[in-house]
Amino acid sequence: MAHSAKKAVIDLRSRVEVALRDFLSNEAKYLHGIGDELTPAMSALTSFLLDSGKRLRPLFAAVGYFGAGGNDDDGVLRAVASLELLQACALIHDDLMDASDTRRGKPSIHKQFEALHGDGGWHGSPEDFGRAASVLLGDLALVWSSQMLHRSGIPHSVMSNVLRISDEMRVELMSGQYLDVYEQTRDTHDLARSLKIARYKSGKYTIERPLHFGAALSGAPLDSDIFATYSAFGLPLGEAFQLRDDLLGVFGDPAATGKPAGDDLREGKHTALIAIAVERLTGSDKATFSQLFGNEQLDSNGIEQLRSLIVATGADQEIEQMIETLTSNARTALGDGKIAPTALSLFEELATSATRRSV
């Protein structure tokens, strides 16, 4: 059963890829019609979207659709694929706000266009051009997510409810992003605040809302029990997903994550991992951590110092335990009988993919 579920998820991911490729091919023709100047923009977005990505949000939306009793439909696959364009918007803007130079092992979008400006010897500031281009390309990806949904071919009878879920998801995502930016201005670390950011910036928008999106695509009324079941599953699993991300941001292998080692330590990210560690640090260890954490010039030795201090507090193991508990709570929700039995193995497979990952 596990093997067949894994194969089914791989097949769904492949179909999402095809839907994205077809959409981007059509949009390339439109942009080229406006002017050749847009060719680098189209190339950058196409590469950003198609060269890599886990497609978790479209996959959870597709599984949410099947779990609510939906039948296989190409229009639905196009609709759920539109969530990957929303994810592209979030990542492009996130890299800009965090001043992250790389994404998935390549220069981030603002760095690509900064280099384009510099290589071309253009007038003005390369940095300003790169920042402006990344804002606009992120916005374009957001517009495209709406276009792809509206052109998906799903019935008009379900579109209204789908849009309600989509709108809520976007508001929650932007709110979470703001909370994350605001948190970096605080001079204290707080576990409750960090977990709230984890829920809104990533958890809800990665799992709970895509599941709701899929349920709405199935035609399920918004007051039906399946939405509560999906929240009981998706919220704890989404928080576990973000906690895993927090661990990878400190301890992840750059060859797998595509991000520099210890990037979150250089950026001074106020995560749950850091909140627990800072609470437990004392004396000179706390002073050393405070001095190194958030230093943009932090070298490999500094990163190792911070990692060692975190490990010494046991904060990493505390986060691992939280991930296990949250994942177990999510799996408990699968047994309430509301999800179509034929889809349960898909939920289990995606739960594992979301929380036991190395990227």
N, C-alpha and C positions, 0 to 999 in steps of 0.2 A: 504493500500500500504506500509506504514511504517513497519507494522508487517511482511509482506511478504519479504520485503527487509532485515530486520533483520534476518529472518529465512534463507534467501539465503546466507547471509554473514556467518552465523554460519555453514551452510553446506559446504561452500567453505573452511572455517577454518578447519573443520573436515577432509576434503579431503587432505589438505596440511599436517595435522598431520600424516595421513596414509602414504602419500608419503615419509615424513621424516623418519618415523619409519621403513619403508621397506628398504630405502637406508641405514640407520644406521645399520640395522640388517645384511645386506650383508657386510658392511665395517667391522663390528665386527669380522666376520669370517676371513676376510683377515688379520686384525691386530693380531688376536690370532694365525694365522699361522706363523707370524713372530716371536712371542715370548710371553710368559706369562707376561713378564715385562710390556707389553703394556696394560694389562688388566685395571689398574687404569686410564690410559689415555682414553681408550674407554668408561669406565664407567662414568668418569667425563664429557666427551663431550656429551654422550647420555643423562645424567641427565640435563646438561645445556640446551640442545636443546629441550627436550621433557617435562620437568617438568613444564614449564611455558612459557609465551611469548605471545604477542598480535598478531603476524604474520601480522603486518600491511603491510610490503613490499610485501610479496606474495599476499596479498589480493588486494592491489592497482594494482599490475601487472595483476592479474586475471580480475579485473574490467576494466582495460585498454584494455585488450584483448577483452572482451565482448563489451565494448563501441566502439571499432573499427570494430565491426561486426563479431567477431570470434564466432564460434560454440563450444559447450561444447566438451572437449577433455581431456582424462586422461594424455596424453603426455604433454599438456600445463600445467596442474596442477603440474606435476613433475618438469617442467621447472621453474615455478614461485616459487615453494617450495625451489629451490636452493638458492634463495635470502636470506632465513633464515640462511643459512650457512655463507653467507657473513656477515650478521648481527652478528652472533656468533663471527666471527673473530674480528669485530669492537669492540664488547663489552668486550671480553677477553683482548684485547690489551688496550682498554680504561681504564679498571679497573687497569691494571698494571701501565699505565702512570700516572693515578690520585692517585695511592696508595690507592685505595678503597678496604676496607676489605670485603665488602659484596655486593652481587648481588642477587636480588629476594629473600631476606630473608635468604640466605645461604652464607657461605664463598665464596669469589671470587676464581677463578681458581688458581691464584698464592698463595693464602692463603691455599687452599686445599692441594697443593703439598708441600708447606712449612711444613704443619702439617704431611703429609705422611712421609717426610724425618725425621722430628723430632721424630715421633712415632716409626719409624723403627730403630732409633739410627744409621743412616747411616753416612758415612764419609763425611766431608766437611760442607759447610754452608747451613742450611735449607732455608734461605732467597734467596741465589743464585740459589738453585735448584728450588724453587718455581717460581722465575722470569723466569728462562730458560724454565721451563716446560710450562708456560703460553704463552711465545713467540711461542714455537713450536706447541702447541695445537691451538693457534690462526691461525698460518700458515696452519696447517692441515685443519682447517675448511675452510680456503680460497681455498685450493686445492680441497677439497670436493665440494665446490660450483660449481667449473668448471666441475668436474666429473659428478655431478648430472645433470647439464645442458646438457652436451654432451651425456649422457645416457638416456635422457628424452624421446627420440623417436620423437621429433618434426622434421618436414621435413627439409631436407638439403637446400631446396630452400629459407627458411627463416633464417637459422642459421647465415649466414654472417651478416645480419643486426642486429640480436639479439646480436651477439658478439660485434658489434660496440657500441651499447648502453651499454652493460655490461662493456666494457672497459672504456668508458667515465665515467660511474657511479663509478667505482673503483678509477679512477684517481681523480675525484672530492672528493670522500670520504677521500682518503689519504691526499689530499691537505687541506681539511677542518680540519682534525685531526692535521696536522702540524700547521695550523694557530692557532688552539686552544692552542697547546703546546707553540707556540711562544708568544701568547697573555699573557700567565701567566708570561712571563719575563718582561713585560712592567710595568713601575711604574705609569702609568696613565690609566684611564678608558675612553673608547670612544664608544659612542652608535653606530656609523657607523661601526666601526671595529667589534663590538659584533654582529651586524646584519649580517655582511658578513660571519662571522664564523657560525652563525645560519643557513644561507642559504647553505653553502657548507658542513659543518660537518653533518648536519642532514636533513635540508629541502629538498634539491634536491634529496638526496639519499633515503629518506623515501617515497616521494610521486611523484615528477616529473619524475625521471628516472625510477622507477618501472612502472609508467603509459606508458612511452615510450617503455619500455621493453615489456609490454603487447601488445602495438600497433604493434611493430615489429613482435611479435609472430603471429599476425593475418595476416601477409603478407602485411600490409600497407607500401607503399614506404616511405622512410625516409623524402622525401620532401612533403608529403601529409599534408593537413590542420590539420588533427587530432593531429599531434605532437604539433603544435602551440596552439591549444585549450588545450591540456593537460598541456602545460607549463603555460598558463594563469590561469588554475585551480590549478596546482600542486605547483607552486612557492610560491604564497601567503599562501596557506594552509600549505605547509611545514614549512614556517617561523612561522606561528601561532602554529604549532605543537611544534617547538623548544621553543617558548616563553612559552608555557604551561609547557614544561619540566623545564624551568628555574624557574618558580613559584613553581613547585613541589619540585625542589631541595632545596628550602628554606623553604616552608610552608607545604610540603607534609607530610602525616601521614605515619610513618614507617611501620605500619601494612599493609598498602596498597601498598606503593612503594617498600618495601623490602630493603630500604636503611636507614641508620641511620638518625635521625632528623637533618636537617640543614647541610647535608654533603657538599653541595656546599659552605657553609660559612666557614667550616673548611679548605676546599681545596683552598679557595680564588679564586673561579671561576669568571672570568671577563665576566659576562653575560650582556645582555641589561638591565635587572632589576637592577643590581648593578650599571651600568653606569648612569642610570637615578637617582638612589638614591644618589650616590656620588656627582653628579652635583648639587643636591638640598640641600645637607647637608652643614651646616655652623658651625663655632665656635667650641665649645667643643663637640658637637655631631659628627662633622666630625672627630675630633681627636680621640674620643672614637671608632668610626667605624673603623678608620685606624688601631688602636691598636689591636682590636679584630679580624678583618677580616683576614682570612688566618692562624689563629692560630690552629695548628693541635690538640692541647690539649683543645680546646674550650669545656666548659661544658654546661649543659642545661641552666644555668643562662646567660652565654655569648650568647648563641644562641637566647634566648628570648630578650636580649638587642638589638642584631643586627636586629632581626625581627621587634621590636618596632620602631627602628630608620628608617627602610625601610618603614614601614607603615605610619609613621609620614610624610614622604616626599610625599606620594601618589604614589610612584613608582609602587606599586603592582596594583593599579587601572589603572594607565597609561598603564601597560602591558596588563591588561584585555581588555582595550579599543582597543589596537593595535590588539589583537587576534580577537576581534569582527569585526574590520574593514577588516583585512586580510581575514577572513573567508567569509565575505560578498563579497569581491572582487572575491574570488575564486568561490563562487556560481554564480556570475554574468556570469562567463565564461561558465557555463553549458547551458546557453540559446542561444548559437550561432548556434545551429542546426547541429553541426558536430558529436555529440555523439549519438550513437544508442539509440532511445527513451526507449527501453526496459531496458537499463542499467542505466538510469538517477537516479532511486531511489537508486541503489547501491552506486552511487557517493555521494548522499546526506547522506546515512547511514554512509559511511566511513568518510565523512567530520565531522560528529558529533563525531564519535568514536575517531578521531585524536585530536580534540581540546577541547572536554568536558570530559576529562578523569581524573582519580585520581591516575593513575599509569603510 
